Amino acid sequence: MSGRAWGVLFVLCGAIFLEGVDVAMLNVALPSIRADLGLSTGTLQWVMSAYVLGYGGFMLLGGRAADLFGRRQMFLFWLTVFLLFSGLGGLATEGWTLILARFVTGVAAAFMTPAGLSIITTSFEEGPQRNKALLVYSGTAAGGFSIGLVVGGLLASADWRWVFFAPVILSFAILLTGAALIPKSPRPDRGGQSMDVAGAVSVTGAILLLVLSVERATHAPAAQTALTAAASLLLFLAFVLIERKASAPLVRLGIFRNGSLVRANLAGLLFAAGFFGYQFIVVLYLQELRGWSTIQTSFAMIVIGIDAILSPTLTPKLVNKFGNARVIFGGLLLAVLSYALMLPLGLDWTYLMMFPSLIVLGLSFSLAYGPLTIVATEGIDEEEQGVAGGLLYTCFQFGAGLGLSSATAAIDAATDGTGSQAMLDGYRAALVVPLVAAAIAVLVSVFGLRNRSGAAAAEPAAAGPVLESAETSR
C-alpha cells in the first residue's frame, strides 16, 4: 500500500473522527448550553434531534450524489459546509440559531460521510487491503466518540462554545490536507444518469419523517406520532414505485437482492440501537442517580474506546483467520453478554462492578463495527459504492434514534415515583432494550454465518500473505 494511499486514508479517518467527536462533545455540553441560553427542555432536545434528522434524512441522497457528482468534490464541499455551520453554532445566542446550525451540520455529515467511505472502497482493492483500511477507519470513528466524551467535558467546563469552535479548527486542517492528498479523478459519466429528483424527495421525506416519529415517540401525542409514521410509510411506498419506473434510480432496488448487504444493514441498525441506548442509560444512572460529574462520567465511559485500539490491530487478524461473518457473530454475542452483565445494576455499584460490562462492550464494538462495514460494501459495483455507504450509515443513524427513544420510553414506563429506587427500577427495565436488540442482531447474523461458512474458511488462507504485508508496511 503506497504512502499516498495511507495519506488519503489518514484524511478520511480524520473526517470520521471529526464526526464522532462532534457528536460526543455536544452530548456532554448540553447542560452548559441550557444554562447559558436559557433553553427549555423541549428546545434543548431539538439541539440534538436537528442533527439526527439532517444526518439520517439526507444520507441516501448524499451517497448517490457522491456517485454522480464525484466523491472528492462532494467530500471537500460538504466538509466546508460542516466547518462553517459548526462555527455558526458556536456563535449562536438564540436556540433557533443553534438548532438551524445543527440541522445543516447534520446534512453536511450526511453528504460527507458516504463520500469519504466510498473513496476508501474505490481506492483500495476489494479484499485484505480494503478490509484493513475499513477496520482502521471504523476504529478511528469509535475513537472520536470516546475521546469526544472527555474532550467535550473539558471544553464545556471552560466555555461550551469551544465545543463548536474546536471542530472548526480540526475541519480546516482536514480540508487543507484533503485538498492536497485526495487525488483528482475524472468527473463521473452521468450520461443517462440524471439525478432522480422524485426519488430523492420521496425517500428523503420518508426517512426524515421516520426518524422524527421515532425520536418524538416518547414526548409527543401518540396520534401525532402514528400520523407521522403513516406519512413516512406512504412516502416509502411512493419511493419504491418511483424507483421501479425510473431510468436512472436513486437506489437501484436490485441492490437489496444482495443478502450480505441486507443482513449487514439490519444487524448494524440493531447493534447501533443497543449501543447508543445502553450508553444513554448508563450516563443517566451515573449522573442523575449517583451524582457523578460530567468529567467523572466521561472518564468512566472512555474504556469503551478500547475498540479504537483493537479495531486496526486485533480485528484484522481475526477477520483473516475466521472471516467477517464469524467475527461479526462473535462481536454481537459479546454485546449480549455486556448488556446482560449490567442487568443486576444496584444503587451502590462501584466502578469495578460496572467495568466488565463496559470493557466487553468496547471489545464487542471492535469486532462488529468494522466487519459490518466491510460486508455492507463488498461485492457492490464501484458506481454504487456511495449508495451502499449511504444505506449503511442511514441504518446506523436510524438505529441510534430507535435505541435512544426506546430506552427513554422504557425508563418513563417503569419509573413509578421520584425516589432513588424508582429511578433504578426505570434504568433496570430500560437495560432490557439493548439486550433484546443485540439478541435479535445475533439471530440475523446467524444466517450470514450459515450461508458463508465455507467461504469464510477458504478466504483467509488466500488473504493471509497480503494482509501480513499490509500489517508490516504500516
C-alpha positions in Angstrom: 0.0 0.0 0.0 1.6 3.3 -1.1 2.4 6.2 1.2 -0.1 8.4 -0.7 -2.9 5.8 -0.1 -2.2 5.8 3.6 -2.2 9.6 3.4 -5.7 9.6 1.8 -6.8 7.1 4.5 -5.4 9.4 7.2 -7.5 12.3 5.8 -10.7 10.3 5.7 -10.1 8.9 9.2 -9.7 12.5 10.3 -13.1 13.3 8.9 -14.9 10.4 10.5 -13.1 11.2 13.8 -14.4 14.7 13.4 -18.0 13.5 13.0 -17.7 11.2 16.1 -16.0 13.8 18.3 -18.5 16.5 17.3 -21.5 14.4 18.4 -19.9 13.2 21.7 -18.7 16.7 22.7 -22.2 18.1 22.3 -23.7 15.4 24.4 -21.8 16.4 27.5 -22.1 20.1 26.8 -25.9 20.3 26.7 -26.4 21.3 30.4 -24.0 24.2 30.0 -25.8 25.3 26.8 -29.2 25.3 28.5 -27.9 27.2 31.5 -26.3 29.9 29.3 -29.0 30.3 26.7 -32.0 29.7 29.0 -33.4 26.9 26.8 -36.4 24.8 27.7 -36.1 21.0 27.8 -38.0 20.8 24.5 -35.7 23.3 22.8 -32.6 21.6 24.2 -33.9 18.2 22.9 -34.1 19.7 19.4 -30.5 20.7 19.5 -29.7 17.0 19.4 -32.7 16.0 17.2 -32.0 18.5 14.5 -28.6 16.9 13.8 -30.1 13.4 13.8 -32.8 14.5 11.3 -30.3 16.1 9.0 -27.9 13.2 9.1 -30.4 10.4 8.9 -32.7 12.1 6.4 -30.2 13.0 3.7 -27.7 10.1 3.9 -29.1 8.2 0.9 -29.2 11.3 -1.2 -25.6 12.0 -0.1 -24.4 8.6 -1.1 -26.0 8.9 -4.6 -24.6 12.4 -5.0 -21.1 11.1 -4.4 -21.6 8.5 -7.1 -23.0 11.0 -9.6 -21.0 14.2 -9.0 -17.7 13.0 -7.8 -16.6 11.7 -4.4 -13.7 14.1 -3.9 -15.8 17.1 -4.9 -18.7 16.1 -2.6 -16.3 15.3 0.3 -14.4 18.6 0.2 -17.5 20.8 -0.5 -19.6 19.4 2.4 -16.6 19.4 4.7 -16.5 23.1 4.1 -20.2 23.4 4.9 -19.6 21.4 8.1 -16.9 23.8 9.1 -18.9 26.9 8.5 -22.1 25.8 10.3 -20.2 24.4 13.3 -18.7 27.8 13.7 -22.2 29.3 13.4 -23.3 27.0 16.3 -20.5 28.5 18.5 -21.7 32.0 17.8 -25.4 31.3 18.5 -27.2 33.4 21.0 -30.7 32.0 20.4 -32.0 28.5 20.5 -33.3 28.6 16.9 -29.9 29.6 15.5 -28.3 26.7 17.3 -30.9 24.3 16.0 -30.5 25.5 12.5 -26.8 25.2 12.7 -27.0 21.6 14.0 -29.5 20.6 11.2 -27.3 21.9 8.4 -24.2 20.3 10.1 -26.1 17.0 10.1 -26.9 17.4 6.4 -23.3 18.2 5.7 -22.2 15.0 7.5 -24.9 13.0 5.6 -23.1 14.0 2.3 -19.6 14.0 3.6 -19.6 10.5 5.3 -20.7 8.3 2.4 -18.4 10.2 0.1 -15.5 9.5 2.4 -16.4 5.8 2.8 -16.8 5.4 -1.0 -13.4 7.0 -1.6 -11.9 4.2 0.6 -13.9 1.4 -1.1 -12.9 2.6 -4.6 -9.3 3.4 -3.8 -8.4 0.1 -2.1 -8.8 -3.1 -4.0 -11.5 -5.4 -2.5 -10.0 -7.9 -0.2 -7.4 -7.7 2.5 -6.2 -4.2 1.7 -9.7 -2.7 1.7 -10.6 -4.7 4.8 -7.5 -3.3 6.6 -8.4 0.3 5.5 -12.0 -0.1 6.6 -11.0 -1.5 10.0 -8.7 1.4 10.6 -11.4 3.8 9.5 -14.0 2.2 11.9 -11.6 2.2 14.8 -11.0 5.9 14.3 -14.7 6.6 14.2 -15.1 4.9 17.6 -12.1 6.7 19.0 -13.6 10.0 18.0 -16.7 9.3 20.0 -14.8 8.0 23.1 -12.3 10.9 23.1 -15.1 13.4 22.4 -16.7 12.5 25.7 -13.7 13.5 27.6 -12.6 16.5 25.5 -16.2 17.8 25.4 -16.4 17.7 29.2 -13.1 19.6 29.5 -14.1 22.2 26.9 -17.6 22.7 28.3 -16.2 23.3 31.8 -14.3 26.3 30.3 -16.9 27.6 27.7 -19.5 25.5 25.8 -18.8 27.5 22.7 -15.5 25.7 22.3 -17.4 22.5 21.7 -18.3 24.1 18.3 -15.1 26.1 17.7 -12.8 23.1 18.2 -14.3 21.1 15.2 -13.9 24.3 13.1 -10.1 24.1 13.7 -10.0 20.4 13.0 -12.2 20.7 9.9 -9.9 23.4 8.4 -6.8 21.2 8.9 -8.6 18.2 7.3 -9.8 20.3 4.4 -6.4 21.6 3.6 -4.8 18.1 3.8 -7.6 16.5 1.9 -7.4 19.0 -1.0 -3.7 18.2 -1.2 -3.8 14.4 -0.8 -7.0 13.1 -2.2 -6.3 12.5 -5.9 -8.5 14.2 -8.5 -10.4 11.8 -10.7 -12.4 12.3 -14.0 -15.9 13.6 -13.4 -18.3 10.6 -13.5 -20.0 9.9 -16.7 -23.6 10.9 -15.9 -24.9 10.1 -19.4 -28.5 8.8 -18.9 -28.0 9.2 -15.1 -29.6 12.5 -14.2 -30.5 12.9 -10.6 -33.7 11.1 -9.7 -35.4 14.2 -8.1 -38.7 12.5 -7.4 -37.0 9.5 -5.8 -34.7 11.8 -3.8 -37.6 13.9 -2.5 -39.7 10.9 -1.6 -37.1 8.9 0.2 -35.5 11.9 2.0 -39.0 12.9 3.2 -39.8 9.3 4.2 -36.6 9.0 6.2 -37.0 12.4 7.8 -40.5 11.6 9.0 -39.5 8.1 10.2 -36.6 9.4 12.2 -38.8 12.2 13.5 -41.6 9.7 14.6 -39.1 7.5 16.4 -37.3 10.5 18.1 -40.6 12.0 19.2 -42.3 8.8 20.3 -41.7 9.5 24.0 -42.6 13.1 24.2 -45.4 13.7 21.6 -49.1 12.6 21.5 -49.5 9.0 20.3 -51.9 10.1 17.5 -49.3 12.6 16.2 -46.6 10.0 16.2 -48.8 7.5 14.4 -49.7 10.1 11.8 -46.1 10.9 11.2 -45.1 7.3 10.9 -48.0 6.6 8.5 -46.9 9.5 6.3 -43.4 8.1 6.3 -44.6 4.7 5.1 -46.7 6.3 2.3 -43.6 8.1 1.1 -41.6 4.9 1.2 -44.2 3.2 -0.9 -44.1 6.2 -3.4 -40.3 5.9 -3.5 -40.5 2.2 -4.4 -43.0 2.9 -7.2 -40.8 5.7 -8.5 -37.6 3.7 -8.4 -39.2 0.8 -10.3 -40.0 3.1 -13.2 -37.0 5.4 -13.1 -34.5 5.1 -15.9 -31.7 6.2 -13.5 -33.0 5.4 -10.0 -31.6 7.0 -6.9 -31.3 3.5 -5.4 -31.4 0.5 -7.7 -33.9 -1.8 -6.0 -31.9 -4.8 -7.2 -29.2 -3.9 -4.7 -31.4 -5.4 -2.0 -31.1 -8.8 -3.6 -27.6 -8.9 -2.1 -28.3 -10.9 1.1 -25.0 -9.9 2.7 -25.8 -6.2 2.3 -29.3 -6.6 3.8 -28.1 -8.6 6.7 -25.2 -6.2 7.5 -27.6 -3.2 7.4 -30.2 -4.8 9.6 -27.6 -6.1 12.1 -25.9 -2.6 12.0 -29.3 -1.0 12.8 -29.9 -3.3 15.8 -26.3 -3.0 17.0 -26.5 0.8 16.9 -29.8 0.7 18.7 -28.4 -1.3 21.6 -25.1 0.5 21.7 -26.5 4.0 22.0 -29.4 3.0 24.2 -27.1 1.4 26.6 -24.8 4.4 26.8 -27.7 6.7 27.4 -29.0 4.6 30.3 -25.6 4.3 31.9 -24.9 8.1 31.7 -28.3 8.8 33.3 -27.6 6.3 36.0 -24.2 7.8 36.8 -25.2 11.5 36.7 -28.8 11.6 37.9 -28.8 8.7 40.4 -25.2 8.6 41.5 -24.4 12.3 41.2 -21.2 11.8 39.2 -19.9 14.9 37.4 -19.6 15.2 33.6 -15.9 14.7 33.8 -16.2 11.6 36.0 -18.8 10.1 33.7 -16.7 10.8 30.6 -13.6 9.1 32.1 -15.8 6.2 33.3 -17.2 5.6 29.8 -13.9 6.1 27.9 -13.0 2.4 28.5 -15.4 1.6 25.7 -13.0 3.3 23.4 -10.7 0.3 23.6 -12.1 -0.5 20.2 -10.1 2.4 18.7 -7.0 0.3 19.6 -8.4 -3.2 18.8 -10.2 -2.4 15.5 -7.0 -1.8 13.5 -4.8 -4.3 15.4 -6.7 -7.4 16.7 -9.7 -7.4 14.4 -7.8 -7.7 11.1 -6.1 -10.8 12.4 -9.4 -12.4 13.5 -11.0 -11.5 10.1 -8.0 -13.0 8.3 -8.3 -16.2 10.3 -12.1 -16.7 10.7 -13.8 -14.5 8.1 -16.1 -11.5 8.5 -19.3 -13.5 9.3 -17.8 -15.3 12.3 -16.1 -12.2 13.7 -19.4 -10.3 13.4 -21.3 -13.1 15.1 -18.7 -13.1 18.0 -18.9 -9.4 18.4 -22.7 -9.4 18.6 -22.6 -12.3 21.2 -20.3 -10.1 23.3 -22.8 -7.3 23.1 -25.4 -9.6 24.5 -23.0 -10.5 27.3 -22.2 -6.9 28.0 -25.8 -5.8 28.4 -26.6 -8.9 30.5 -23.8 -8.2 32.9 -25.4 -4.8 33.6 -28.9 -6.1 34.3 -28.4 -6.6 38.1 -27.5 -2.9 38.4 -27.7 -1.7 42.0 -27.9 1.6 43.9 -24.4 1.4 45.2 -22.5 -0.3 42.4 -18.8 0.6 42.3 -17.0 1.3 39.1 -15.2 -2.1 39.3 -18.7 -3.8 39.3 -19.6 -1.9 36.1 -16.2 -2.3 34.4 -16.7 -5.8 33.0 -19.8 -4.7 31.1 -18.1 -1.6 29.7 -14.9 -3.3 28.6 -16.8 -6.2 27.0 -18.9 -3.6 25.1 -15.7 -2.0 23.8 -14.5 -5.4 22.6 -17.8 -6.1 21.0 -17.8 -2.8 19.1 -14.2 -3.5 17.8 -15.3 -6.9 16.4 -18.7 -6.0 14.9 -18.5 -2.4 13.6 -15.6 -2.7 11.1 -16.6 -6.1 9.6 -20.2 -4.9 9.2 -18.9 -2.0 7.2 -16.9 -4.4 5.0 -19.7 -6.8 4.4 -22.2 -4.0 3.6 -19.9 -2.7 0.8 -18.2 -5.8 -0.6 -19.4 -7.2 -3.9 -21.0 -3.8 -4.8 -20.2 -2.2 -8.2 -17.9 0.8 -8.0 -20.6 3.2 -9.3 -22.9 2.2 -6.4 -20.4 2.3 -3.5 -21.7 5.7 -2.4 -25.3 4.3 -2.2 -24.1 1.3 -0.3 -22.3 3.5 2.2 -25.3 5.7 2.5 -27.6 2.8 3.2 -25.3 1.5 6.0 -24.9 4.9 7.7 -28.7 5.5 7.4 -29.2 2.3 9.3 -26.7 3.2 11.9 -28.3 6.6 12.4 -31.8 5.3 12.5 -30.8 2.5 14.9 -29.3 5.1 17.2 -32.5 7.1 17.2 -34.6 3.9 17.7 -32.4 2.8 20.6 -32.5 6.2 22.4 -36.2 6.6 22.0 -37.0 3.0 23.1 -34.7 3.3 26.1 -36.4 6.6 27.1 -39.9 5.1 26.7 -38.9 2.1 28.9 -37.5 4.4 31.6 -40.7 6.5 31.6 -42.9 3.5 31.8 -41.1 1.7 34.5 -40.3 4.7 36.8 -43.0 4.8 39.5 -42.2 7.7 41.8 -39.3 10.0 42.3 -37.0 8.2 44.8 -33.7 6.5 44.1 -35.3 3.1 44.0 -37.9 4.2 41.5 -35.2 5.7 39.2 -33.2 2.5 39.5 -36.2 0.4 38.5 -36.6 2.5 35.4 -32.9 2.1 34.4 -33.0 -1.6 35.0 -36.1 -2.0 32.8 -34.6 0.1 30.1 -31.5 -2.1 30.1 -33.6 -4.9 28.6 -33.9 -2.8 25.4 -30.3 -3.0 24.3 -30.2 -6.7 25.3 -33.2 -7.5 23.1 -31.8 -5.5 20.2 -28.4 -7.3 20.4 -30.1 -10.7 20.7 -32.1 -10.1 17.5 -28.9 -8.9 15.8 -27.3 -12.2 16.7 -30.2 -14.1 15.1 -29.8 -12.0 11.9 -26.1 -12.7 11.8 -26.6 -16.5 12.1 -28.0 -16.5 8.5 -24.8 -15.0 7.2 -22.8 -17.5 9.2 -24.7 -20.4 7.7 -24.6 -19.1 4.1 -20.9 -18.1 4.1 -19.3 -20.7 6.4 -17.5 -22.3 3.5 -16.3 -19.0 2.0 -15.3 -17.7 5.4 -13.0 -20.7 5.9 -11.5 -20.6 2.5 -10.9 -16.8 2.1 -8.5 -16.3 5.0 -5.9 -18.7 3.7 -5.6 -16.9 0.4 -5.7 -13.5 2.0 -3.1 -14.2 4.7 0.1 -13.1 3.0 -1.3 -9.9 1.6 -2.8 -8.8 5.0 0.5 -9.7 6.7 2.3 -7.5 4.1 -0.2 -4.6 4.9 0.4 -5.0 8.6 4.2 -4.9 8.1 4.1 -1.8 5.8 2.0 0.0 8.5 
